[in-house]
Amino acid sequence: MQEEGQWGRFAGRPNLSLIGMPGCGKSTVARQLSEILGVPYVDTDKVIVSRYGQSIAEIFATQGEEVFRRLESAVLAEVLAGEGQIVATGGGCVERPENRRLLQQRSFVVWLDPPLPMLLSRLRQETDRPLLAKGDPGLVMEQLNRRRRPLYRFADLHLAIGREGSSGAVGRLAALFSMARSSD
């Protein structure tokens, strides 16, 4: 387990948060990185599902996207009040300016950015992505990517993901954290 306060010395912020498009690997990277670094991770989508007893798709269907985004913002604020954790966010949390501000204040923010064809390949097997149920997944992802890409640019680190996938991202972030820690 890392000593308390080491995350605070990591770029002067208490948490590490992962942002990016649906299917980019935020949850996988958070879980694997947490195991390597010995710090907890929180997946905001899982917190929402656990707390409200409905899947994200069910919340979208029964209450609408706006209600889901309010729940997401509340959970994000609660989670980021903590320290020393890796946070996997929902892909759309960056659409609210207050979420971007909070992420900047309380986290070192990493944008996981695989190419669109890789995202589509990963998401083709998934059935629980409500925004992709609105039509052709390829077209929906292109539209989401076009709308969200400028919003992700506030991140402290843009991590392009290639063939190495999530495991390569985990390795690069673990090395970065180790270098930052050793320079303390």
C-alpha positions as CSV (number, residue, x, y, z in Angstrom):
1,M,0.0,0.0,0.0
2,Q,1.3,3.5,-0.9
3,E,2.0,5.9,2.0
4,E,-0.8,8.4,2.6
5,G,-0.2,11.6,0.8
6,Q,1.8,10.2,-2.1
7,W,-1.1,10.9,-4.5
8,G,-1.3,14.4,-3.2
9,R,2.3,14.8,-4.5
10,F,1.4,13.4,-7.8
11,A,1.0,16.6,-9.8
12,G,-0.4,18.3,-6.7
13,R,-3.8,16.6,-6.9
14,P,-5.2,13.9,-4.6
15,N,-6.7,11.5,-7.2
16,L,-6.0,10.0,-10.6
17,S,-9.1,10.1,-12.9
18,L,-9.5,8.4,-16.2
19,I,-11.7,9.9,-18.9
20,G,-12.5,9.0,-22.5
21,M,-15.0,7.5,-24.9
22,P,-17.2,4.6,-24.0
23,G,-15.2,1.4,-24.5
24,C,-11.8,3.1,-24.2
25,G,-10.8,0.9,-21.2
26,K,-11.3,3.3,-18.2
27,S,-12.7,0.6,-15.9
28,T,-10.2,-2.0,-17.0
29,V,-7.2,0.4,-16.7
30,A,-8.4,1.7,-13.3
31,R,-8.8,-1.9,-11.9
32,Q,-5.4,-3.1,-13.2
33,L,-3.5,0.0,-12.2
34,S,-5.0,-0.1,-8.7
35,E,-3.7,-3.6,-8.3
36,I,-0.2,-2.6,-9.4
37,L,0.0,0.5,-7.3
38,G,-1.8,-0.8,-4.3
39,V,-4.4,2.0,-4.2
40,P,-8.2,1.7,-4.4
41,Y,-10.2,2.4,-7.5
42,V,-13.7,3.6,-7.9
43,D,-15.8,3.2,-11.0
44,T,-18.5,5.9,-11.0
45,D,-20.9,3.9,-13.2
46,K,-20.7,1.0,-10.8
47,V,-21.4,3.3,-7.9
48,I,-24.5,4.6,-9.7
49,V,-25.8,1.1,-10.5
50,S,-25.2,-0.1,-6.9
51,R,-26.7,2.9,-5.3
52,Y,-29.8,3.2,-7.5
53,G,-30.5,-0.4,-8.1
54,Q,-30.8,0.0,-11.9
55,S,-28.4,-0.5,-14.8
56,I,-27.3,2.6,-16.6
57,A,-29.5,1.5,-19.5
58,E,-32.5,1.2,-17.2
59,I,-31.9,4.7,-15.7
60,F,-31.7,6.1,-19.3
61,A,-34.9,4.3,-20.3
62,T,-37.0,5.0,-17.2
63,Q,-35.7,8.5,-16.1
64,G,-33.9,9.9,-19.1
65,E,-30.3,11.0,-19.8
66,E,-30.7,14.3,-17.9
67,V,-31.5,12.5,-14.7
68,F,-28.7,10.1,-15.2
69,R,-26.2,13.0,-15.8
70,R,-27.4,14.6,-12.5
71,L,-26.8,11.4,-10.6
72,E,-23.4,11.0,-12.3
73,S,-22.4,14.5,-11.3
74,A,-23.5,13.9,-7.7
75,V,-21.6,10.6,-7.5
76,L,-18.5,12.2,-9.1
77,A,-18.4,15.0,-6.5
78,E,-18.8,12.5,-3.7
79,V,-16.1,10.2,-5.0
80,L,-13.6,13.0,-5.7
81,A,-14.0,14.3,-2.2
82,G,-11.9,11.4,-1.3
83,E,-8.2,11.0,-1.8
84,G,-5.6,8.5,-3.0
85,Q,-7.8,6.6,-5.5
86,I,-8.0,5.9,-9.1
87,V,-11.4,7.0,-10.6
88,A,-12.9,5.5,-13.7
89,T,-15.5,8.0,-15.0
90,G,-18.4,7.6,-17.3
91,G,-17.6,8.6,-20.9
92,G,-20.1,11.5,-20.9
93,C,-19.3,13.0,-17.5
94,V,-17.1,15.7,-19.3
95,E,-20.2,17.1,-21.0
96,R,-21.0,19.1,-17.8
97,P,-18.6,22.0,-17.2
98,E,-18.9,21.5,-13.4
99,N,-17.6,18.0,-13.8
100,R,-14.6,19.1,-15.8
101,R,-13.8,21.8,-13.2
102,L,-14.1,19.3,-10.4
103,L,-11.9,16.7,-12.2
104,Q,-9.3,19.4,-12.8
105,Q,-9.3,20.5,-9.1
106,R,-9.3,17.0,-7.5
107,S,-7.5,14.8,-10.0
108,F,-4.6,14.3,-12.3
109,V,-6.8,13.6,-15.3
110,V,-5.8,11.1,-18.0
111,W,-7.6,10.9,-21.3
112,L,-7.5,7.3,-22.7
113,D,-7.8,7.7,-26.4
114,P,-7.9,4.6,-28.7
115,P,-8.8,5.0,-32.3
116,L,-12.5,4.8,-33.3
117,P,-12.3,1.4,-35.0
118,M,-10.9,-0.1,-31.8
119,L,-13.7,1.4,-29.8
120,L,-16.3,0.0,-32.2
121,S,-14.7,-3.4,-32.1
122,R,-14.8,-3.4,-28.3
123,L,-18.4,-2.2,-28.1
124,R,-20.0,-4.5,-30.7
125,Q,-20.3,-7.2,-28.1
126,E,-21.9,-5.0,-25.5
127,T,-25.6,-4.5,-25.2
128,D,-25.8,-2.3,-22.1
129,R,-24.7,1.0,-23.7
130,P,-27.8,3.2,-23.9
131,L,-26.4,5.8,-26.2
132,L,-25.5,3.2,-28.7
133,A,-29.0,1.8,-28.8
134,K,-30.2,4.9,-30.5
135,G,-29.2,3.8,-34.0
136,D,-26.2,2.6,-36.0
137,P,-23.4,2.2,-33.4
138,G,-20.7,3.4,-35.8
139,L,-22.6,6.6,-36.6
140,V,-23.5,7.2,-33.0
141,M,-19.8,6.8,-31.9
142,E,-18.6,9.1,-34.7
143,Q,-21.1,11.8,-33.5
144,L,-20.1,11.3,-29.8
145,N,-16.4,11.4,-30.7
146,R,-16.9,14.6,-32.6
147,R,-18.8,16.2,-29.8
148,R,-16.7,15.0,-26.9
149,R,-13.2,15.1,-28.3
150,P,-12.8,18.8,-27.6
151,L,-14.1,18.3,-24.1
152,Y,-11.5,15.7,-23.3
153,R,-8.7,18.0,-24.1
154,F,-8.6,19.6,-20.6
155,A,-6.9,16.4,-19.4
156,D,-3.4,16.6,-17.9
157,L,-2.3,13.7,-20.0
158,H,-3.5,12.5,-23.4
159,L,-2.7,8.8,-23.7
160,A,-3.1,7.6,-27.2
161,I,-3.8,3.8,-27.1
162,G,-2.6,1.7,-30.0
163,R,-2.4,-2.0,-30.6
164,E,-1.1,-2.6,-27.0
165,G,-4.6,-1.8,-25.8
166,S,-5.4,-1.3,-22.1
167,S,-2.4,-3.3,-20.9
168,G,-0.1,-0.9,-22.6
169,A,-1.9,2.0,-21.0
170,V,-1.6,0.4,-17.6
171,G,2.1,-0.1,-18.0
172,R,2.7,3.4,-19.1
173,L,0.7,4.9,-16.3
174,A,2.4,2.6,-13.7
175,A,5.8,3.8,-15.0
176,L,4.7,7.4,-14.8
177,F,3.4,7.1,-11.3
178,S,6.6,5.3,-10.2
179,M,8.8,8.1,-11.8
180,A,6.7,10.8,-10.0
181,R,6.9,9.0,-6.7
182,S,10.7,8.5,-6.9
183,S,11.2,12.2,-7.6
184,D,9.4,13.1,-4.3
